[in-house]
Amino acid sequence: MSTTLPPFEEIVTTHGPTVLRVCRAVLGPMDADDAWSETFLAALRAYPTLRPGSNVEAWLVTIAHRKAIDQTRARARRPLPVEPLPECPAPSEEHRWDGDLWGAMQALPFKQRVAVTYHYVAGMPYADVAGLIGGSQDAARRAAADGIATLRKTYRKGGPR
């Protein structure tokens, strides 16, 4: 029995077809080539540490088996194709944001607009709103109240109710 390992190219030539058959049998034809390549890349890295007299074919089939498992796991993690999502979500009655409301919000002074948004849309308490926009909790409450009053007047005049 030889104490040195044959050149790696000889290993690929001798055992490559067997490894490819194993990969195809486990994965099918689509992913088999990738698993075959990954098997021999891993084997090339580990080949110098292989003990002389080892069963090279069994060693390669073990590596191929592990690479097939990796491919199967990767396939399970891939996203599934779905229909394209619409550009904008469909408006719901609960969160209706029509152009009139958007325009009215944009017309509010900045502090009123953000106070209304943070308190009524995001549900933040006035203390947190005050921390974000600056000023006291009472000032944040006043800005939100003034903003809501202006929005109500705008909608009562000509906008939706």
PEPESUL-V117349 format. One line per field, one symbol per residue. ss: DSSP state (H for helix, E for strand, C for the rest). phi: phi as a letter, one per 40 degrees, with the letter a starting at -180 (. if undefined). psi: psi as a letter, one per 40 degrees, with the letter a starting at -180 (. if undefined). A space follows every 10 residues. Layout:
ss: ???
phi: ???
psi: ???
This chain:
ss: CCCCCCCHHH HHHHHHHHHH HHHHHHHCHH HHHHHHHHHH HHHHHHHCCC CCCCCHHHHH HHHHHHHHHH HHHHHHHCCC CCCCCCCCCC CCCCCCCCHH HHHHHHHCCH HHHHHHHHHH HCCCCHHHHH HHHCCCHHHH HHHHHHHHHH HHHHHHHCCC C
phi: .ccbccdcdc ccccbdcccc ccccccbgcc bccccccccc ccccccdccc cdgccccccc ccccdccccd cccccccccc cbccccdbcc cbccbcbccc cdccccccdd ccdccccccc ccgccccccc cccghccccc cccccccccc cccccccacc c
psi: hieiiiiddd ddddeddddd dddddddidd eddddddddd dddddeddeh hieigddddd dddddddddd ddddddeiih hiiiiidiih iiddfhgidd ddddddeiid dddddddddd defiiddddd ddeiaidddd dddddddddd ddddddceai .
